[in-house]
Amino acid sequence: MAAGTGAQEAGPDEAVPGSAVQNPYAERRSLVLDGHKVRYWFYDVDRSPKPLLVLVHGFRGDHHGLQLLADRLRSRYHVVVPDLPGFGRSERFPDRRHDVTGYAEFLRRFVEALTDGTVHDGGARRGIVVLGHSFGSVVAAHFAAAHPSMVERLVLVNPICEPALEGGQALLSRLTAGYYRLGRVLPQQLGRRLLSSWLVTDAMSSVLTASEDPRVRGYVRHQHRAYFSSFADRDVLLEAYESSVSHTVAEVAMQLTMPTLLVVGAQDPLGSVAAQRRMASWVPRHRLEVLEGVGHLIHYEAPGRTAELVHEFLTSPAPEPVELHEQLPAADLASPNTTQFTGLQRIVRRGRRR
């Protein structure tokens, strides 16, 4: 296991973006799963018993994208943010595709290793919360549907509710797929340069950000320029992209039996509010929160509001089950120091709130 001191940047909705703040408790750690090294970051203020939150970042990202949320939640929870295999500082899978199925299985193995086997498939629920953003919401949802006993509560931020290859985003998605395929077949240096182009990441930042605040937009642009090209190789990037536009949370929505919070941006170009409400109606025990003036990057545009919604949800009684009423697409069936995670507290306690 490796550990070190990380750094945290101030959040756009509480401080001036980009102002560096030392974060002595954001420790970089690592473990080896099935022959590949996984890097993850542990956010905390002390080692007292607290519930565990595992945060799953989106396509092309790494742990940096969820730092603002992690920083705002770590006084109340143990917060762990891994770099998904093939991105950031985690090694790629040696023997499987970088798709929803591969990442959902990774998440199962990661949580089991992280908790030293305390949380495992088929076991009693022990206070695990999983939060996923964008493509990470698809991975988190498929993991929770396949292994419900490992997830006490689920949080989906900007969940993917509609297939990207259908509807209003179909043309853009197909053009983007062509971009990733071209980057894959070009000579390596040229292809890597194309896939890492700031022109592309800046355009992506502009489309996905709803805020008109130049500080927020500048912060998002800086984050994407700094971290959106930390992929292992071009095969990883193409595999993950093709999976990200082929799968949704909706595929497994009816199988999400645990209390589930969905936080969506009213101006999210990747999923209308109407489509999000429709998908939410398929989740038996859900709570839906719509944030006005926010696009697909809630974790950058409104981390403070989102963190408070998450904490309120985790410390409140579970939503009552709703009657499911609409047709749903078929589901796709397709060792570190862990002592602080082996005696986890449950999320909700009777008679008191944290």
Backbone hydrogen bonds, N-H to C=O, Kabsch-Sander energy under -0.5 kcal/mol:
donor,donor_aa,acceptor,acceptor_aa,energy
6,G,23,N,-0.8
6,G,26,A,-1.0
8,Q,21,V,-2.3
10,A,19,S,-1.8
14,E,11,G,-1.3
15,A,11,G,-2.5
18,G,10,A,-0.7
19,S,16,V,-1.5
20,A,18,G,-0.6
21,V,8,Q,-2.6
23,N,6,G,-1.0
26,A,23,N,-1.7
27,E,25,Y,-1.3
27,E,42,F,-2.1
28,R,4,G,-0.6
29,R,27,E,-0.5
29,R,40,Y,-3.3
31,L,38,V,-1.8
33,L,31,L,-0.5
33,L,36,H,-2.6
36,H,33,L,-2.0
38,V,31,L,-3.3
40,Y,29,R,-2.4
41,W,81,V,-2.2
42,F,27,E,-2.5
43,Y,41,W,-0.6
43,Y,79,V,-3.4
45,V,74,R,-0.7
52,L,127,G,-1.1
53,L,78,H,-3.1
54,V,129,V,-2.7
55,L,53,L,-0.5
55,L,80,V,-2.6
56,V,131,L,-3.0
57,H,55,L,-0.5
61,G,58,G,-1.5
65,G,62,D,-1.5
66,L,63,H,-1.4
67,Q,64,H,-1.4
70,A,66,L,-2.5
71,D,67,Q,-3.0
72,R,68,L,-1.0
73,L,69,L,-1.0
73,L,70,A,-0.7
74,R,70,A,-1.4
76,R,73,L,-1.6
77,Y,73,L,-1.4
78,H,51,P,-2.9
79,V,43,Y,-2.2
79,V,77,Y,-0.6
80,V,53,L,-2.8
81,V,41,W,-2.6
83,D,39,R,-2.5
84,L,82,P,-0.6
86,G,90,S,-0.8
87,F,84,L,-2.3
88,G,230,S,-1.8
90,S,87,F,-2.0
91,E,37,K,-2.5
99,D,97,R,-1.5
103,Y,99,D,-2.8
104,A,100,V,-2.6
105,E,101,T,-2.0
106,F,102,G,-2.1
107,L,103,Y,-2.4
108,R,104,A,-1.7
109,R,105,E,-2.2
110,F,106,F,-3.0
111,V,107,L,-2.6
112,E,108,R,-2.2
113,A,109,R,-2.4
114,L,110,F,-3.0
115,T,111,V,-2.0
116,D,113,A,-1.2
117,G,112,E,-3.0
118,T,115,T,-1.8
120,H,118,T,-0.6
123,G,120,H,-2.1
129,V,52,L,-2.2
130,V,153,R,-1.6
131,L,54,V,-2.6
132,G,155,V,-2.2
133,H,56,V,-2.2
134,S,157,V,-2.0
136,G,133,H,-2.5
137,S,134,S,-1.4
138,V,134,S,-1.2
139,V,135,F,-2.1
140,A,136,G,-2.7
141,A,137,S,-2.3
142,H,138,V,-2.5
143,F,139,V,-2.3
144,A,140,A,-2.6
145,A,141,A,-2.5
146,A,142,H,-1.9
147,H,143,F,-2.1
150,M,147,H,-1.9
151,V,148,P,-1.2
152,E,128,I,-2.3
152,E,150,M,-0.6
153,R,128,I,-1.3
154,L,259,P,-2.3
155,V,130,V,-2.6
156,L,261,L,-3.2
157,V,132,G,-2.7
157,V,155,V,-0.5
158,N,156,L,-0.5
158,N,263,V,-3.3
160,I,134,S,-0.5
161,C,159,P,-0.8
165,L,245,V,-0.8
166,E,163,P,-1.6
169,Q,166,E,-0.7
170,A,167,G,-1.5
173,S,169,Q,-2.6
174,R,170,A,-2.3
175,L,171,L,-2.4
176,T,172,L,-2.4
177,A,173,S,-2.3
178,G,174,R,-2.0
179,Y,175,L,-1.9
180,Y,176,T,-2.2
181,R,177,A,-2.3
182,L,178,G,-2.6
183,G,179,Y,-2.4
184,R,180,Y,-1.2
185,V,181,R,-1.7
186,L,182,L,-1.8
191,G,187,P,-3.5
192,R,188,Q,-2.9
193,R,189,Q,-1.9
194,L,190,L,-2.3
195,L,191,G,-2.4
196,S,192,R,-1.4
197,S,194,L,-1.2
201,T,197,S,-1.9
202,D,198,W,-2.8
203,A,199,L,-1.7
204,M,200,V,-2.4
205,S,201,T,-2.4
206,S,202,D,-2.3
207,V,203,A,-2.2
208,L,204,M,-2.1
209,T,205,S,-1.2
210,A,208,L,-0.5
217,R,213,D,-2.5
218,G,214,P,-2.3
219,Y,215,R,-2.1
220,V,216,V,-2.6
221,R,217,R,-2.4
222,H,218,G,-2.4
223,Q,219,Y,-2.4
224,H,220,V,-2.6
225,R,221,R,-2.4
226,A,222,H,-2.2
227,Y,223,Q,-2.2
228,F,224,H,-2.0
230,S,227,Y,-1.1
231,F,229,S,-0.7
232,A,86,G,-2.9
237,L,233,D,-1.6
238,L,234,R,-2.2
239,E,235,D,-2.7
240,A,236,V,-2.5
241,Y,237,L,-2.3
242,E,238,L,-2.7
243,S,239,E,-1.8
244,S,240,A,-2.3
245,V,241,Y,-1.7
246,S,243,S,-0.9
247,H,243,S,-1.1
249,V,160,I,-2.8
250,A,160,I,-0.7
252,V,249,V,-1.7
253,A,250,A,-0.8
255,Q,252,V,-1.5
256,L,253,A,-1.5
257,T,255,Q,-1.6
260,T,285,R,-2.7
261,L,154,L,-2.7
262,L,287,R,-2.9
263,V,156,L,-2.6
263,V,261,L,-0.5
264,V,262,L,-0.5
264,V,289,E,-2.8
266,A,291,L,-2.6
267,Q,294,V,-2.6
268,D,265,G,-1.7
271,G,268,D,-1.3
276,Q,272,S,-2.3
277,R,273,V,-2.7
278,R,274,A,-2.1
279,M,275,A,-2.4
280,A,276,Q,-2.7
281,S,277,R,-1.7
282,W,279,M,-1.8
283,V,280,A,-1.5
285,R,256,L,-0.6
286,H,283,V,-0.5
287,R,260,T,-2.0
289,E,262,L,-3.0
291,L,264,V,-3.0
291,L,289,E,-0.5
292,E,290,V,-0.6
294,V,291,L,-0.9
296,H,208,L,-1.8
297,L,208,L,-0.8
300,Y,297,L,-1.7
301,E,297,L,-2.9
302,A,298,I,-2.9
306,T,302,A,-2.1
307,A,303,P,-2.6
308,E,304,G,-1.9
309,L,305,R,-2.1
310,V,306,T,-2.5
311,H,307,A,-2.5
312,E,308,E,-2.6
313,F,309,L,-2.4
314,L,310,V,-2.5
315,T,311,H,-1.4
316,S,313,F,-0.9
322,V,284,P,-2.5
333,L,331,A,-0.7
338,T,336,P,-0.9
341,F,338,T,-1.9
342,T,339,T,-1.0
344,L,341,F,-0.6
349,R,352,R,-0.5
352,R,349,R,-1.2
